[in-house]
Amino acid sequence: MTLGKRLFDVALALLLLVPLSVLMLAVAGLLLVFEGRPILYVSERMRAPGQPFQLIKFRTMTAVEKDAGATGAHKAWRITRLGCVLRRTRIDELPQLFNILKGDMSFVGPRPPLREYVERFPRRYTQVLRTRPGVTGLATLIYHAHEDRIMARCHSPEATEAAYYRRCLPTKLRLDLIYQQRRTLGLDLWIIFNTVMTVIIPGWKRRR
């Protein structure tokens, strides 16, 4: 991460925390009242090979003792009503502002992978994770909706794992590498703008 990108991340995160802290407190209160504890979902992710960190999100699913891998249709029953709203609006990801301030993440970059993905594809992730993981990114912006459609057709853990490894992950890694080769502040701003508009306006068409 360049110094300029880091300064941009810190400045924007601090700026957003002022208005969004009220929203986050409201969401935390709603989760506590209607869903109970835990309010946050904390999961190990990798910022680089051999460098794990704890990613923070608002909890959107009923807690289970063991949870691993991608989310397919076989996990749909666990998504709560409030969780559906948080996921659709991506409000569940607001606590990642603290991950950004800590330096584990950036606003824009590849989505932080699970350890199992990094260990299974070490060569590819050694390349991809030269860029700090992000809250959004080129792969997230371009492929997220298509990935959701693929995962929605997977009704068992085995089908979800097979679809993710064979169809989703290779495409996302290619897009992450394209971003790494072409990343600029202008591209980051374009990705952030279009991510926000995609959330606000369903069916938003990305502008080049």
N, C-alpha and C positions, 0 to 999 in steps of 0.2 A: 504494500500500500504506500502510495506516495504521500508526502507531507501535505500537499494540497488537498488530496482526497480525504485524508484524516481530518484536517481542519474543517472541511466542508461537512463531514459527517457529524462532528462534535457540535458545530454551530447550528446545523439544522435540527439535530436531536434536542438541543437545549431550547431552541425556539419553539419546537412543537410541544415540548413537555409543558409549557406554560398553559396553553388552552386545553391540551389533551389530558392533563392530570385530572381535571374535573370529570371528564368522560370516563377515565379509567377507574376513578373512585366510585362512580355511579355503577359501572359494570361489576366491579368487585362486590358492591353492596347487593346488587341483584343476584349475583351468583351465590352469595352467602345465604340470602333469604330463600331463594327458590331451589338451589341445587345443593347447598351445603358445602362443606370442605372436602377436598382442597379447592381453593379458588384458582390457583395457578397450576399449570402443567409444566413440569420441569423435566427435560429430557437431554441426555448426553448427545452431543453432536461433535463433529470434527471441524476445527478451523484450519487444520493442516494435518498431514499424516503424523500420528504420534502426539497430536495436540488437541485433546478433547476440551470441551467447555459445556456449560449447562445453559441450554436454550430455554427461554421463558416465554410462555404463552398463557392466555386465559384458558382454563379448562373448558372444553366443549363436549366431552364425552364422559359417560359414567366410568368411574375408575374400576380397573380390574387388577388382579395381582400381577399378571404377566401380560405385557403388551409389546409387540415388536413388529417391524416391517411396515410396508405401505398400507394405506387405508383403502380397502376395497368395499364392495357391497356387503361382505360378511361382517363388517363392523358398523354398518349403517344403524343398526338397532341401538347402538351405544350413544349416538349423537343426540343430545338433548334438544328440546325446543329452543331454548335460549342459545344453545350451541350452534344451531342451524343459522340463526341470525348473525351471531358473531363470526361464523365462518364465511357467510355470504358477503358480509361487509368488510371482512378481514380485520375487524376490531380485535379479534382474538390475538393478533400479532403485535398490538401496540406495546406490550411489555418488552418487546425486543429493542425498544429505544434504549433500555438500560444495557442490553448486550452491546449496542453500538457505542454507548458512552464508555463502557469497560474496554472496548477495543477488540472484542471477539468477532464482531460483525460490522458490516458496512450497510449503507442503505441499498446499494446496488452490487450484485455479485451472484455467484452460483448459490443456490439454496444449500445450507449446511447439511451435509450427509450424515447418516448413521455410521457408526464404526464398522458395521458389517459390510456396508457398501465399499468403504475405503479399503478394507482388508481383502475384499473379493476382487477389486479392480485397482490395485495399488499404483500401477503405472499411469493409468488415466487420471486418477485423482491427484497424483503427485503434480501433474500438469495443471489440472483445473484449480486446485487449491493454492496455486501461486497467487491467485486473486482471493482477497478476503471474502468469505461467504456473505451473502446479502439478504435483506428482507424481501427484496424483489430482484429481478434480473431479466436478461433477455430470454432465457429459457422459460422462466415463470410467465412472462408476459405473452410469449408466442404460443407456448405449449400447454399451459395450465388447464385450460378448458378442455382440450382434447384428451389430456391425461385423465381428467375427471370422468369423461365419458367412457374411456377404456376401463378404468377401475370400477365404475358402476356396474359393469357386466361381469365382474368377478365375484362369485358367490361362495368362495372357499379360500382359506389361507394359501393353499397350493396354487390355485388359479391366479390369485392376486400376485403372488411372488413371481410366477412364470411370466405373467403379462408385464409386470414392472421391469424385470430383468431383460426380457427379450424385446419389448416394444418401447417402453418409456425411457428407461435409463440411457440407452445408446443415443437417442435423439437429444435428450437433455444435455448430455455430456458434449455432444458436437456443438450445440448452441452455446454452451458455456465457454468452449474453446474459441468460438467465433468472437464472443464478447471480449475475451481476454486479449485477442489479437487486435481488436479495434477500439478498445475502451478509451474514452475521452470524457471530459466533463460534459460536453454537449450530448454525448450518447447517454450518460447517466441521467441528465435532466430529461431527455426524451423518454427514457424508460420510466422514470418516476412520474412524469406527467401522464403518460398513457396508462400506467398502473392505476393512478388515482381516478382517471376518467372511466376506466373499465369498471371500477367499483361503483362509481356514482351513477353512470349511465349504462344500463344493460344493453349489450349489443353494440357498444362503442367500436367504431372502426379506427384502427390505428392510423395516424397520419405520418407520412414519411418525413 
